[in-house]
Amino acid sequence: MLKRFVPQKPVPPVKEEPRYPDTDGNNHPASREEAETPTIILNPNPKPMADHGGKDILSSDVEIKGSIKFQKELLIDGKVEGDINSDGTLTVGENAEIRGEIKTKSITVYGKVHGNITVAERCELKSKCVLQGDLKAARLTIEEGATFIGRSEVTSGAISAKATSARPEVVRPSEPIKAAFGARA
């Protein structure tokens, strides 16, 4: 099957005009008058950066020497040499290396911590983490594969500055261990 060639009419050239009527060919003001200042519309409900609701993040290329204090949630994936204090939630990322004391409400550790951790509520040590230091927490979860070198103390609740030296009460079962596991005597 043969196709028929139909010649097209030539398209007339398009005349280029300046983008703005008061400019020359290079879009510069045509006269010596200054260009109009653009109108800036401000956000009618401005919020400070700290109120964004999400986690604050210190990425893996950040190195800090000094103490850190924060309010809500912080993810550290870089290097920190110094103490960390907060009433919030701390996440130690996989690339993180922290050298110093940590006192916070709750913590999840994926990276490396060289120092003592004191937590008012919950502490989670994830499978690839390394903790070299003592740990005090109301609840403690250690995943298989986590490295923990130090002493742990599971407390009965919120830790205050005065309660850090108190020893936990040891509860012993009244029946022999065999009976507790259903073993036959």
Sequence and secondary structure as in RCSB ss.txt:
>XXXX:A:sequence
MLKRFVPQKPVPPVKEEPRYPDTDGNNHPASREEAETPTIILNPNPKPMADHGGKDILSSDVEIKGSIKFQKELL
IDGKVEGDINSDGTLTVGENAEIRGEIKTKSITVYGKVHGNITVAERCELKSKCVLQGDLKAARLTIEEGATFIG
RSEVTSGAISAKATSARPEVVRPSEPIKAAFGARA
>XXXX:A:secstr
                  SSTTB TTS BSSSS          SS   GGGS S EEE TT EEES EEESSEEE
E SEEES EEESSEEEE TT EEES EEESEEEESSEEES EEESSEEEE TT EEES EEESEEEE TT EEES
 EEE SS   TTGGGS       SS HHHHTT   
